Amino acid sequence: MLAKIGDFVKVGSIPCCEILDGQTVAFKEFTLPNCEHMIAVEAGISLNWYRYIGRRGKIISVDDYGFSAAAEEVTEHFGLTVAHIVTMANKLLDL
């Protein structure tokens, strides 16, 4: 699925935004390099991610409360799937 965009993709993990915010500027720039396109995937609310992804970035998140179903249904409903993330990346890169 990532064959077209593989050369353009870097994957990172930020398990705690508060800890990242307390790091040096150099560490933050290494962790989140200044790039034109960024996608944040969050199985929670999107609120914190806007400050990290820039104006052209996209967030795939769960900004609803009380959705209950099998894990596969929930991830599909909110677009937390590899297929949806790749589709979003392709759109961002105009591929």
C-alpha positions in Angstrom: 0.0 0.0 0.0 2.9 2.4 0.6 4.8 1.6 -2.6 3.9 4.9 -4.2 4.6 7.0 -1.1 7.1 4.9 0.7 10.1 7.2 -0.1 8.1 10.2 1.4 7.0 8.6 4.6 8.4 8.9 8.1 6.6 7.4 11.0 6.9 8.6 14.6 5.2 8.1 17.9 4.4 10.7 20.5 2.8 8.8 23.4 2.8 12.0 25.6 2.5 15.5 24.2 3.3 17.1 27.6 6.7 15.3 27.7 7.4 16.3 24.0 6.5 19.9 24.9 9.1 19.9 27.7 12.0 18.9 25.4 14.6 21.1 23.7 13.8 22.8 20.4 16.5 20.6 18.8 14.8 17.4 20.0 11.4 18.6 18.8 12.8 19.5 15.4 14.4 16.0 15.2 11.2 14.3 16.3 8.8 16.4 14.2 10.9 17.7 11.3 9.5 20.7 9.4 7.8 19.1 6.5 5.1 20.2 4.1 2.6 17.4 4.9 1.9 15.6 8.1 -0.8 13.2 9.2 -1.6 12.6 12.9 -3.5 9.4 13.7 -5.0 9.5 17.2 -7.5 7.0 18.7 -8.6 9.9 20.9 -9.5 13.5 20.4 -7.7 15.7 17.9 -7.3 18.8 20.0 -3.6 18.6 20.8 -2.4 17.6 17.4 -3.2 20.9 15.6 -0.1 22.5 17.1 2.2 19.8 15.8 1.1 19.1 12.2 1.0 22.6 10.6 -1.6 24.3 8.5 -1.6 21.7 5.7 -1.6 18.7 8.0 -4.5 16.3 8.5 -5.8 14.6 11.6 -7.5 11.2 11.7 -9.0 11.0 15.2 -12.0 10.1 17.3 -13.8 13.3 18.3 -17.0 11.6 19.4 -18.1 10.1 22.6 -20.0 6.9 23.4 -19.4 5.0 20.2 -19.6 1.3 21.1 -19.0 -1.6 18.7 -16.4 -4.3 17.8 -12.9 -2.9 17.4 -13.0 -3.5 13.6 -16.2 -1.5 13.3 -14.9 1.4 15.4 -11.6 1.7 13.5 -13.4 1.5 10.2 -16.0 4.1 11.2 -13.4 6.6 12.3 -10.9 5.9 9.5 -8.2 4.5 11.8 -7.2 1.9 9.2 -4.1 1.5 7.1 -6.2 1.9 3.9 -7.7 5.2 5.0 -4.3 6.6 6.2 -2.7 5.7 2.9 -5.5 7.3 0.9 -5.2 10.4 3.0 -1.4 10.4 2.4 -1.8 10.0 -1.3 -4.2 12.9 -1.4 -1.8 15.1 0.5 1.0 14.2 -1.9 -1.2 14.5 -5.0 -0.4 10.9 -6.0 
